[in-house]
Amino acid sequence: MELSIDTASDLASLALSREGVVLHDVSWQCARNHTVELLPAIDRLLTGAGAARGDLAAVFVTTGPGMYTGLRVGIATAKGLARGLSLPLVGVGRLELDAFPHRGAADAVIAVHRAGRGDLAWASYADNPWREVTPPELSKPEEFVEQLRLPILVVGEVDDGLSALLVGLKRATVVQLSTSARARALASLGWERLAAGAPSDPALLRPVYLRPPAIGPQQG
């Protein structure tokens, strides 16, 4: 089986799959407790499936953008499991995972999430073949809406303020992110990339951030 780990936000999720088909999954509100909650959650998921870590054949992980600590914990855990169990590792971006379940539903699928300081993180994708059109970037909601081209499908974390801005776009459709959807998408897309012979190099896999973290040495 493959283990998918998503810790990019407060809503953490895990999935167990076989060749990309999800067998078991779980999601929970983790707040900022990924450090203490992730490994026990993985063990509970495996136990509930009647499996053990030795039954894993690959590890997939969300790389970001997203929560600073959550991403670091998720990626470190995925790399540790992959190294300790000699498993292939695949990293996939958060916004791509939010968009992937909706491929083919519109000319463009745009994934968004709240990024603090009044900003949105967003990226756009198209199908046939599935590809990234606009790489992840930060924008104010008003600037984001001004860049949109119709028809579009906006998915992910769409709050009331953004929804109000999108109301005037007659052909803009909004789909909120569902619980565990990201881990399920990770299982599918991770398997596709692994089967295509494109695993990630664990030494090069790093969290994706769109701005420097707020912690660390501060300027005077």
Phi, psi and omega in degrees: 000161175251144177252126177252132184237120176236116178228034185281348183212184176300330178270096179275152178210152179225154175213145169250132183222164172232116185052042175085352179268119186290130177257320181214143176210161180209147173221152180202154175283111187261346186053238179242033184256024182304324184301320184261343186259337190293305183298316175300323179295320177298315180297320179294320179297315179297315180298317179297333179268002182068031184235172178226169181302328179293347178274353183284143180246345180194160177231131176243143184216145175282133184260348180116183007287166181165205184295130185303301184293317182302315180297317181296319179294314182297315182290319178298319179295315179298317180293322178296316178295316181298317181289314183293328182255005180056053183247150172291152184232137177230128175251137181225142182291148182299312183294323177297322180293324177291326182278328191304318180296346184252015182301138180084354183280343179202169178300324178222137174248121182246123179258140181224157166206154178293135185237015179077164179058027179076011183261159170246139166264135182207160175203157181239152186220155177224164185247171176060063359273162177297128184202157174276129179261311177241120180292161182304136177208169179255139176212154167289150182307318181296320178293322179299311182297323181297335183274350187289143174239140186265156352282151182222159171234121179256124184232163176112222181265095182251107182276178184299322181297315179291321178301320180296322179291330182277346183303322183288348179272102191299333183248020176266121179253138183244132177232122179283148177294134177264156180298140179068359183298325185291318179295324179292319176294323179297321178300316182289309184288324177299317179295318179304316183286325176293316181294332179278002179078034182235056175290162178275152173277113183305327181292336183257352183285120182225155174297145177261119176239144180261356173209158179298147178296155181282348180266170179104186180303133181252147176286146183292000000 
